[in-house]
Every structure is written in structure tokens, then in C-alpha cells.
Amino acid sequence: MISIVCLATFIFAPQDVPLARGAYRGPYDEVLREQAAAAESEDSESKVLLDAWDRWEFWFEFQREILFRGLMERPGAAVQNDRYGPEDWALGRQEALEVGQPVLLRALDSKFPVIREAAALALGRMGSNAAVNPLKRALGDSSSQVRQAALLGLGLIGDEDSVLALAGVFRNPSHTAGMRAFAALGLGLSGRPEAGDLVDSYLKRNLKPDRVYGEEETVLSGAVWAAGILPAPGLTVTLLRGAEELRTGAASGSRKLRTVLFQALGNRQDRLARPYLIESLNSQDLAQRRSAALALGSLGDPAAIPALQRAFLAGGDLETRMFALLSAGQIGGHQAVAWLNQVGPETVKHRQLRSAWSLAVGMAQVGPELETLRIELTGHEPNQAGAKVRRDEERLRGAVAVGLGLFGDRRTLADIQESMAVKGLDPDFAGYLAIGAGALGGSQATQYLLKLSRQEGKQVDFTRGLVLGLGLVKDPRAAAEITRCLLEETHPEVQWAASRALGLVRSRKAFQTLITALSEEGEVRREPENLAAMIRALGFLTDVRRGESVGSFLRNMNYRQDFRMLRVLRAY
């Protein structure tokens, strides 16, 4: 397997990937096949509409963890009264440490790098100070992937000793650019004030046009990502000044870095960034325009809604218009609701605009459009005989199903069930129907998804969505089924989804099942990749933070700008 030498590799030579596998990249392969088929077709009048890279699934698959897990919160937020939840079936913190930590520490010494990589991150998520020294020793591991995972793990623990270790790597020019960049990411995950001061000082000195070339740009990218999630108040001004200097002094050479800057400014949720991001909506550079539209969604400032409206009405670039709708949905509030309700008829002209609008309606809770979504999912008015919906509309209907799930009206479970009952569904669409059902929650959704999970012959795309849907209902019965899928399904995408789904339903029984499987089988009966998936699941089960941690770096990142770069961090 190809290894990652340093962060510079995955920013500027994106063929390298982490050892962890299974992160779904959206319909990447499907798009490539469609484009190749269209290029070879002699029928220039083909009626097939190629959605290509503007398909809604790309945005959703990169933002899904934030949408359903929420933003990262401080260490310890997930543990209340020594339990990972108020339910009597929830995992206890003491058991997680006494039983789970020894398993993870042993895994950190595995002969397989993929297991050591998973263990380093899982120990970080578990958040025990006892793991600091083992993780510091892992900084000398022979595998670069393990070293970078150890840096992130130290950041997730975030105590004083961890931050000192990260600062030592970050400030030491004898380390590779990749190690220093991952140390910056670890500093960002720590959330500590001293980490914010260190990153701020570095950016003030180095966020300059003459530093955006060569290895230093790699370190800069890591520091900018960190600045997006650190609480230091002065970082917004530092980022804004740096962005303007790069725009005027190295506009071409800094395009990738400025994309990360936009995203970091949005992540900070500081209204000081609003004027700059709004101005950037008029950029002649499509990548910058799209990034600004996405960043405004993260910023969450209702005062940005009129600018997003103008960007949508200006026409032109389809993705900018899609991102304007999605950002309005994320911002929510009465202005967003009024606009999304008004703009609905305009979106029917293009399938991808309609998909983005459907998701935005769900996120913003646009009440008057609930019945519209129900009709578009089933093809008929509620409680009326159904009309057949064309197969080529399934992509749009997947977005509608997720939008209904985000809306949260449990009456729509019947619409999802009706749509699922149609024979010959595309597995991907069926998976999004399952996610929509899971987002609705409740006993009926749980029973329905459990019934689906027991069916034989499910394809991977459907199973992946089904596992995620089971996690969203947050029921101990669902946790047991997710654990079964994790142990019995061998496809990396299903295992990746299952490990994260368990982070949504912190079941004691699921924890004990995983511990038993790891203790009994060790590294003998299972492939290393499968064991690594189980180790990752332990990390999510015992995570002391609520919300998405590593994924917070990529919130509303423009996946189009450097796709494989996102793929690397997304794997964690």
C-alpha cells in the first residue's frame, strides 16, 4: 500500500492515501464512468444528463458527520455522571478506561501499521492522559501514517503535556513539513489558549506571499486549518489580513491556500469575516467564489442571506448557486426560510439545484414546503394512489429523502417506506432512504430499519446507508445490529460507516461485544484492516467529545478544489 510521506504529499501529490480505508467519496467512480461513456458515445444528441462533479452527494458525504454528529465540543462533553448518555444502556466511562484502554494500548504496539494508526486516533478520542506517553513514543514510528495519527491523537487528548509535545514538533524546522503540519492540526484539535497563541504568532510571521511556495506552504495549510477551530479571538483578523495579502501579492500561487483560508474563516463563526466573504462571492475565480459561498454557511450569520440570494440570482456557475442554497439552509432563521420558500419554483429547472434546495428546506425547516418534498419523493399527494416516478429521478429523490429526514416530521416515514418498497431500486438511493428514515428517529423507524437490515443479499451502497440510518435512531437494538455489521461485513465502506455510527449510540453492550471479539481473535483470525475498523469503532464509542472532531477541519470545504486532499483527512 502506498504510504503518506508528509502532508505536502497529499496536498500537492494527492496520489498518496492513508492506511485507513472505507471513506465514501461520493459517486466518484460513477461520475468517471459516465464521463468516459459520454465521450465515447456517437450520439451527440444523447438525452442523458451528466451531473458530474456538481452532484449533491459530494457535498453531503463530506458534510454528513457535521450534520448528524454536530460540531466538535470540548473534551469531556460527552461524559455526564460517568456515563456516555443518560440511558441505562449507555456505556460507563470507568469501564471504557479500565477495559478499553488496555486493548487500545496493545493495538498501538501491533506489528501492522494500519492497526497502530487506528489505535493512535482511538486513544486520542478516548482522551486518557495515560495514553500521552505511548502516543509521544509513536511519533518515532516507522510508518508516516502512524506518526501523523499520533499527532492528531495527542491533540484530541489536549492536556498540557500533549500541547507541549505538539508545539515542539510544530516549531522544529528539522522535522518534515508533513510532521509540522499535522502537529498544527493537533494544536487545533486541543482547543487550548496557548495553542491558539502559538498558531496566531506563526501565521502573523508566515502568512505572506513569499511563503506560499515549497514545503512551508504545507505547514501554512495545517496552521490555517487549525486556526479555523481554535478559540483565540485575534485569529480572525490574522486570517483576514493574510488572505488579503495573498490575494494582492500571490493570487495565482495561493489559490489552494486561500481556499483553506475561506473555509477556516467560516469555521470560526466570527462575524468580522462576513464582509470579506461576501465580497469574495463576486470573485472571477470560480474556486474562490464557491469557497466563499460554502464558508458563509459555516459562518452562520443571517446577515449573509441577501448576498447568497444575489449569488443565486446572478446565474452562471451551477455549483455557486447550489452552495448558496445549501448555506442558506445551514444558516436558517426567518430570512432563509422566506427565501427558500420563495425560490422553490426557480430550482425545478435543474436537478442539482432542486436537490440542493431539498436539503436546504430540510435543514432550515421550511414548513410550507414539507408537502412538496413528500410529493416529490413518492410521486403523488399523501394518501392518494401513487404514480410511477422515473428511474432517472432517483438521484434527486435521494436528496429529498435526506431533506425529509433533516426536517424531522415522523409522518414522512410512511413516504420513505413506500419509496423503499419499489422493486429494482438503485442501492445508492435505497441507502439515502435509510438515512432519511434514521434521521426521523423513533421506535417505528428503528423497527423498520432493523427489518431491512435482516434482509439477505443487500448491496454495499445500501448497507452503508442502512448502517448510518441505524446509528441515527440512537437505540440499543440498533447498536447491536451495527456491531453485527461491523464484525460480519468485510467491505471497508460498510465498516467505516459502522464505526462512526457507533459513535452516535454509545451502547455498553456494543462495547463489550467489540472487546470480546478483539480479545478472542487478536491478530490471528481476521485481516488487519478488519481489526483496525474494530479499533476505530472503540475510539468513536469512547470519544469524550461530542460532535465531529477531525472532520471539523473539513466543514464546508470545497471538495472540488483538491478532492484527494480531502480524502486523506476524511479517512480519519
Salt bridges, closest charged atoms under 4 A:
ASP29 OD1 - ARG25 NH2 3.66
GLU30 OE2 - ARG55 NH1 3.20
GLU30 OE2 - ARG395 NH2 3.26
GLU34 OE2 - ARG395 NH2 2.17
ASP51 OD2 - ARG351 NH2 2.92
ASP51 OD2 - ARG395 NH1 2.94
GLU57 OE2 - ARG55 NH2 2.79
GLU61 OE1 - ARG64 NH1 2.42
GLU61 OE1 - ARG570 NH2 3.88
GLU65 OE2 - ARG64 NE 3.33
GLU73 OE1 - ARG546 NH2 2.99
GLU95 OE1 - ARG508 NE 2.73
ASP141 OD2 - ARG116 NE 2.82
ASP161 OD1 - LYS136 NZ 3.36
GLU194 OE2 - ARG192 NE 2.69
ASP200 OD2 - LYS204 NZ 3.60
GLU216 OE1 - ARG180 NH1 3.70
GLU216 OE1 - ARG211 NH2 3.68
GLU244 OE2 - ARG247 NH2 2.49
GLU245 OE2 - LYS208 NZ 3.36
ASP285 OD2 - ARG255 NE 2.66
ASP301 OD2 - ARG271 NE 3.77
ASP301 OD2 - ARG274 NH1 2.64
ASP317 OD1 - ARG290 NH2 2.77
GLU319 OE1 - ARG290 NE 3.90
GLU319 OE2 - ARG560 NH1 2.31
GLU346 OE2 - ARG321 NH2 3.81
GLU346 OE1 - LYS349 NZ 3.39
GLU371 OE2 - ARG374 NH1 3.52
GLU376 OE2 - ARG354 NH2 2.43
ASP392 OD1 - ARG390 NE 3.09
GLU393 OE2 - ARG390 NH1 3.39
GLU394 OE1 - ARG391 NE 2.64
ASP409 OD2 - ARG411 NH2 2.70
ASP415 OD2 - ARG374 NE 2.50
GLU418 OE2 - HIS380 NE2 2.57
ASP428 OD1 - ARG464 NH2 3.13
ASP461 OD1 - ARG464 NH1 3.03
ASP475 OD1 - ARG477 NE 3.04
GLU481 OE2 - ARG484 NH2 2.65
GLU488 OE1 - ARG484 NH1 2.74
GLU493 OE1 - ARG464 NH1 2.68
GLU521 OE1 - ARG526 NE 2.44
ASP543 OD2 - ARG69 NH2 3.93
GLU548 OE1 - ARG69 NE 3.16
ASP562 OD2 - LYS256 NZ 3.96
